[in-house]
Amino acid sequence: MKKSTKLVNAGKKESMAAINTINPPLHRASTVMFDSYADMLKANKGEFDGVEYGTYGLAAQKAFEAAMIELEGAYGCKTFQSGIAAISMVLMAYTKQGDHILICDNVYGPTRHFCNGFLAKYGVKAEFLPSDADAGVADYIRKNTALLFMESPGSNTLEIQDVPAIAKICKEKGVVSVIDNTWATPLYFNPFEHGVDVSIQSCTKYITGHSDILLGSVSTNEQSWASFEKCCGLFEVFAPQEDCYQALRGLRTLKVRLKAHEDSAFEIAKWLEDHAMVEGVIHPAMESHPQHDLWKRDFKGSSGLFSFTLKEEYEDVDHSRFMDNLELFGLGYSWGGYKSLITGGKFQRTNTFGYEGKTIFRLSIGLEDAEDLKADLAQGLERLKG
């Protein structure tokens, strides 16, 4: 055998040897070889049960998806390159030209942009529901309504929808119910237990937990799986193996981390509620939250993300005295990582809402000590008086 042939085939036997590790192996592959021609024939007919190509998902992706199925009690799960990639695929999979969809007004900004921009070009009409939607959604459903999209709580203004009531109406009307469940994670809110058809996670946030991975997941019930899987196949959807591996590793410690985020966030929220400069704290686990009773009924806990407003409304540029002088809070998008973050801004909604014209400061409480974070916020707020 020539050396060139040996180079091509060297190490193959050793690489196929089973090694019993705790975590799944990392594969980097486009081609996946069949064990037999019979299997290849099955693949040609769409009857092969295994992985026939790298875009079908390799070991780390399959392991992460299996873990999410178990965690959520779902029928199937697919992983994506980011949260918005997951959201976009859901919106495409369940709609067609001429459809009408209902979107809760407090959704993630890029979700709104995708509906008003991309979907609108293909004849899908999006209508925006009040952020605190409940059984009243029945009045918005038309004959051509295909999908209803919730985000509960919303990731900036944190309104909660009556998810069980909405899901029940959707089932009666033949509308696919979808929820972005990133805030609570499946540990603190399980959409399928409340009748939802499709659950989305931005795994970038709490599931990976370290602000270094972009990843999204979509899980569905049995009824909704086939059409979603088919759409994913058309787009050859897959996620980077290293990112799936890290997400699976993050999933193992989610319970411990989320509890730490929850405890610190609630402590800081209570402290802010008593601060002389703060008008209101927007945290679903606090009794002052407008939908606190819904949170208490449906959720098993709260996460580290909440918002607050100030009594005095400053000019945007003046907020720099507060934001730029924080030492422990980073100014950056996303949330759910170990480092605390802050954002600030005003939001516009299609429907009227309680914070119109108000600057909302959103905190993602990380894993720093709560007393240190309170001290940092205190000194930052103090600078606004100058």
HUDA-V859319 format. One line per field, one symbol per residue. ss: DSSP state (H for helix, E for strand, C for the rest). phi: phi as a letter, one per 40 degrees, with the letter a starting at -180 (. if undefined). psi: psi as a letter, one per 40 degrees, with the letter a starting at -180 (. if undefined). A space follows every 50 residues. Layout:
BEGIN
ss: ???
phi: ???
psi: ???
END
This chain:
BEGIN
ss: CCHHHHHHHCCHHHHCCCCCCCCCCCCCCCECCCCCHHHHHHHHCCCCCC CCEHHHCCHHHHHHHHHHHHHHCCCEEEEECCHHHHHHHHHHHCCCCCCE EEEECCCCHHHHHHHHHHHHHCCCEEEEECCCCCHHHHHCCCCCEEEEEE ECCCCCCCCCCCHHHHHHHHHHHCCEEEEECCCCHHHHCCHHHHCCCEEE EECCCCCCCCCCCCCEEEEECHHHHHHHHHHHHHCCCCCCHHHHHHHHHH HHCHHHHHHHHHHHHHHHHHHHHCCCCEEEEECCCCCCCCCHHHHHHHCC CCCCEEEEEECCCCCHHHHHHHHCCCCCCEECCCCCCCCCEEEEECCCCC CCCCCCCCCEEEEECCCCCHHHHHHHHHHHHHHCCC
phi: .cccccccbcgcccccccbccccccbbbabcbcccacccccccccgbccc cbadcchcdcccccccccdcccgccaabbbcacccccccccccbbadgcb bbbccccddccdcccccccccbgbcbbbcdcbdacccdcccbcbcbabbb bbcccbbfcbcccdcccccccccgbccbbcbcccgccbabdccbgccbbb bccdccccgbfbbbabbbbbcccccdcccccccccfcabdcccccccccc ccbddcccccddcccccccccccccccccabbadcccccdbdccdccbbc ibbcbababbcccccdccccccccbccbcccacgagccccbbbaibbbbc ccacbcgccbcbbbccbccccccccccccccdcccc
psi: hiddddddeheddddehhhgidiiihihidhhiididdddddddefehea heideehadddddddddddddefidiiiiieidddddddddddeiiheih ihhieeihddddddddcddddffhhhhhiidfiaeeddeehidehdihhi hhiiedefihigddddddddddefhhhihhfdddiedehhddeeeidhhh hgedbdddeefehhiiihiiiddeddddddddddefhiihdddddddddd ddeddddddddddddddddddddehdehdihghdeidehdfdddddddie iiaehiiiiidhhiidddeddddeehddhihiiaieadhiiiiiiiiiid iiiefheihhhhhhhaeihdddddddddddddddd.
END
